Amino acid sequence: MAPSIPELYGSLVFNDKIMRTKLPKDVYKALRKTIQNGTHLELDVANSVAVAMKEWAIENGATHYTHWFQPMTNFTAEKHDSFISPTGDGQVIMEFSGKELVKGEPDASSFPSGGLRATFEARGYTAWDPTSPAFIKDRTLYIPTAFCSYSGEALDKKTPLLRSMDTLNKEAVKILHIIGNKEVKHVTTTVGPEQEYFLVDKELYNQRKDLIFCGRTLIGAPAPKGQEMEDHYFGTLKPRVSAYMHELDEELWKLGIPAKTKHNEVAPAQHELAPVFDTTNVAVDHNQLTMEVMKKVADKHGMVCLLNEKPFEGINGSGKHNNWSMITDGGCNLLDPGKTPAENTQFLVFLVAVIKAVDDYADLLRISVAGAGNDHRLGANEAPPAIVSIFLGDELTEVLKAIENDEFFSSHGAVQMDIGATVLPHFVKDNTDRNRTSPFAFTGNKFEFRMLGSSASVANPNIILNTAVAEVLRQFSEKLKDVPEGEMEKAIHNLLKETILAHRRIVFNGNGYTDEWIEEAEKRGLYNLKSTPDALPHFVSEKNAALLTGHKIFTKDELHSRYEIKLENYVKTLHIESNTMAEMIQKDLLPSVTAYMEQIARTASLKKSVVPDISVSSEAGLLTKLTALQDAMTEGLKVLKADTAKAEACEDMLEKAKTYQSVVLADMDTLRKSADEAEALIPEALLPYPTYGKLLFSI
C-alpha cells in the first residue's frame, strides 16, 4: 500500500522529527540552539550529529554523501564521497565524522570567481549550513553548504544570503525594542518563490539546436494559434502533464519541499508550481532543488522542462514571484497590518522601511534579476517593466496620505480614526486587486517581487532586499534610539511622515505597461535600466558598494568579482546564441530553402514540358521571394559573424557586453525576421527542425 502524504512528506529529509529521534537530548538541544540563534557548533556535537546522520542515511539506502553548494552560476554543485573506509583486512566499515560533516574540500579552480583567485589556486572549502536540513537524493546524503576560497572569499550565493539574513535580523530586533516590542529575540525573513516553466516533447526538443545549446528558440515562425484564445490559462491539465505534476509533487514532498499549487499558465505548454513560504535560505535551497527535480521528472515522462525566461518568441515568457516577508520568533508577521494599535505601529514602521529601501536601492533590485534571458521578458507586456515601483493598493495608499497630511483616515465610510502613530484600521487581506504589471506589490501580508527570471537563483534578490531593508531600519533606529518613551509616538509619526514624503515617488498603483507610465517614471526620477549592461555598472557604484560592504555582505573584492561574473555570463550567453543561430541558419535552414526552391523549379519545368503555354507565375513569384530571403539571410549571416567577432575583440568586458546588446542582438533580430519568413513558406517535411506548432501543442 502506498504511503500517505503525511508519511511521504519529508521522508528523505534529516528534519527536526528525525533529529529528535536519532540524537541524544543534549546534542539535539545544542544543534537546535545553533539553528535558532546562530551560535557556534562544537566539534563533539558535530561528531554526534554526523554519526546519527550517517546511520539514518544508510537506513534509507544511501551509500555516499556530498557537500551540496551553490557556486556563482544558476546551478548547484556536488562531489560525492562514499561512506566506506577500508579496515586493512579486505573489509570496509561505514564511517562519517564531524569533520567530514562540517567541512569539505572540493576543487575550486574551475568555478566562476571574477578574478578572486587564479586558476592554479585549486583549493576551496565547503562549510555545513545546519539551518538547511540535509536530505537524500539518488542514494546520496546531500549536505547543504556554503562555499569559499582557500583565502576565505565567498565563492557562492548561500554565504552572502546568510550574511544578509543576519544583518536584517540584527537591525529588525533593534528597532522593535526601541518602539516597545522588547520580547522579540529574533527576526527571520521568509520567501515563497512561485516557479513558471514550459514542457515540450523530448524527441522534438532533441531536434532543436537552439533549445539544446541555449534553452530558447532563436528562430521560429509563430504557430497559427498562440495564447490569444486565453484557453490554456488555468485550463484542464492534459494527461501527460497531469501525470508529470503528480510525480513532481511526490518527489518534492519526499524532500520536504512544500509544493502547494499547480496550474496551466498563460502561454501554451506553460505551467506554474507554487510552494508554501519557508525561511529564506531554506526556500532558496528548495527552489534550486525544485528546478533540478522538474527537469529529472520531465525526462522520465518523455518531456523536457524549459526554464529559460523566453523560450518562444511571441508568447509569454517565464518568471518566478518572490513572496517576501519578515517573521518574529514569536510568529508575528511584521508585514501583517494586525488588529491592535501596537501591531499597527509596528506594521507601519516596517512597511515604510520597505518603501524607502526599494526607492533607495531600486537599481540594485533591478541588477539582482538582470540576465540575458530576463532582458527579453521584462517590459514585454507579459511581465513587469524594467522600472522598479511599488504597488500598495488604494487603501494603504490612503493611509500613507493621511500620515503625510496629518489627517484623519476614514475607511469605506467608517468612523474617522486618528492615524497618529498608533492607529491603523484593520482591513481584509488583499483588499484590492492584484496588479500583475507591478514589479513589487503588497499582497496583504507580504511583498511580491515579480521581476525574477525563471532560471535564476532566488538568492540574488533576497540578498539585496534583506540588506536594503536592514539599512533603512538601522537609519530609523539612529533617529529613534534616544527619544524618551513619552515622546516616542510623536517621533514615530514624524519619522513616518518624513519618509513617506521623501519616497512617495516609488509608489505607483496604475498600469505599468503603458507609455504614459514610462514618461511619468522618468519625471519622478526612477531608474529605467532596460538591459543587463545598462544595469550592471550600478552594482559597483559608491552608494551600492557602501551598502553591501558596510553590512559585510560582500568584501570589496567579492563585490567586484560578482560584477565581473555577471558581465562575463551575459557575454558568454549571447556569444553562444549568436554562434548557434549562425549554425542553424547556415547548416539547416538555408539548405532547406535551397531544396524547396529546387522542388519549385522542377515543378515549373514539369508544367512547361507538359503544357508549354501554361503560366508558372505562382512558382516564379515564390522563387523570387525565397531568393530574396535567401540573399537576406546570407548577408545577415555575414554581418552577424563580423559583429560577433568585433564584440569578442573588445578588451573591456562592459564594452563587450554593450556591443553584444546593442549590435549583435540587433543583428540576430534582423536575421530572424528573414529566417522566420522563409520558414513560414517551406513545407514542414523539408524543415530540419520542429515548428512552434509542434513544440507548443504536441503534449
Disulfide bonds with the S-S distance in Angstrom:
none
